[in-house]
Every structure is written in C-alpha cells, then in structure tokens.
Amino acid sequence: MSQDQKIYELEEREKQFLSAALAKARTWLDDPDDLLKLEALDKLYTDCLPDIRNGSTDRAEAIDVLGTAYGNLLVQNGFRWIVVEDQYGTDYAVRHDATGVMAFPHSSVAKRLDTER
C-alpha cells in the first residue's frame, strides 16, 4: 500500500536553492540566453558527462544544476516548481496546474546519469 503524495509550495530557502542552481547553469553555458533552449541543455548535459565521470565535476552539483535548468525550461512552458513528499522521500518537482502532470527534473537527471556510467 503506497502513501499519498503531499505537495508543498516552495519555501524561501527552496526558492534560493533553485535560483542559485539556475545562476550556476548560466555560467556553464556558452551563451547564458541558451538556458531556455532544449538543444543547448542537452549539449550541456553531454558536455558535462566526461567531467562527471572523471570527478572534475561533482555529480550532486551536476544533478542540481542540470535538473534545475531542465525544470526551469518546463516552468517557462506552463509548469511551476513544487516540493513532493511520498513514500520514496522528498523531491523538487514541476507541475502543470491545468493538467496535473508532474515531472521530477533532478531525479530524471540522476537516473539518466546512472544509466550512462
């Protein structure tokens, strides 16, 4: 039997975390304006892989930065950041209020990294 999900609005510290991760994502891009382009974010991910594998980029930091960047792209397209708590833990998510569709950008990046090791 699974627990119900609890959905929370972002608190100030969570907003600050996302803002800082987004600022860092801008510094990782060749052109900071590319933050809203999926192709640029995919290239950034691909470019980060060797650095994550060799340890010159911290895996957790990469998940924070890339997950926030992907989530931000969805936020620019009708989603909003929330925090979800369920039987698996607590995580950032984005949710489209009109449809109820949710995505977990940080977890998605982490899983993708796990499959590409």
N, C-alpha and C positions, 0 to 999 in steps of 0.2 A: 504494500500500500504506500503510495507516494504522498508526500506532503504537498499542500497547496503552495503556489508561489506567492511571495509577498513582494509587492512592488513599492518602492520608495522614490520620492523626489530627491534630487541631488541636494546635499548639504553644501555649505560654503567650502569646506575642505576638499570635497569631491570635485567641485567646480574648479578649484585651484589646481588640483592634480591634472585634470583634463586640459586646462589652459596651459600649464607648463609643458605637458607632453606634446601638445599641438605646436607650441613655440619651438620645441626641440625638433619636431618633424620639419618645420620650415627651414631650420638650419641644415638638415640632412639633404634637402632637395637642391638641385642645381638652380632652380627658379622657384622662390617661395610661392609664387602665384599658382604653381602647379599643384598645390595642395588640394585643389578641387577637381583634379583630372585623374580618373581611374588609371589610365595608362601610365602616368607618372608615378603613382603609388605602387603599381605592380612592378615598375622598373626599380623603384627604391627598394622594394622587398627583395627582388632578385639581386640587386647590387649589395644588399646587406648580408646575404646568406654566407658568402665566404668569411666575412668578418665575424659573424656569429659562430661559425664552425671553428675558426681558429682562436676564438676567445678575445679578439681585439674589440669586439662589441659585446657588451653584456646581454645575454639572452633576455633577461627580465626587462631590461631597458628597451630592447628592440620590440618586445611584445607591447609594452606601454605606449611607445611612440607610434608604431605601425598600427596597432589596434585603435588608438585614438584617432589617427589620421583617417583610417577606413570608416570608423564610426562618424567622424565629422562629415565625411562625404555623404553619408546617409542622412545626417541631420540637415544638410543643405538641400535635401530632397524630401522633406516632409516628416522625418523621424525626429525624436527627441531623446536625450540621454535620461536614463533612469538607473536605479540600482535594483537588482532582483536577488531575492533570497529564497532558496529552496533546499531540498534535501542534499544537494551537492555542495552548497556553500553560498557565498555572496559574490556577485559579479556585476560589473557595469554591463548595461545593455542599451540598445536603442529600440524605440518602439514607435510604430506609426499609429497614431491615435484613431484614425479613421478606420483602419483595418484590423488593428490589434496585433499585427505582425511584429515579432521581436527578433532581433539579431544580437549576437554576443561577439562583437568585433575582437576583443582581446583574446577570448577563448578560441576564436576561429584562427587567429594568427598563431597562437600557441600550438594548436593541433596541426596546423599546416607545417610549422617548424618541426614538430615531432615526426611527421611523415617524410621529411626531406633530410633527415640526418644520415 
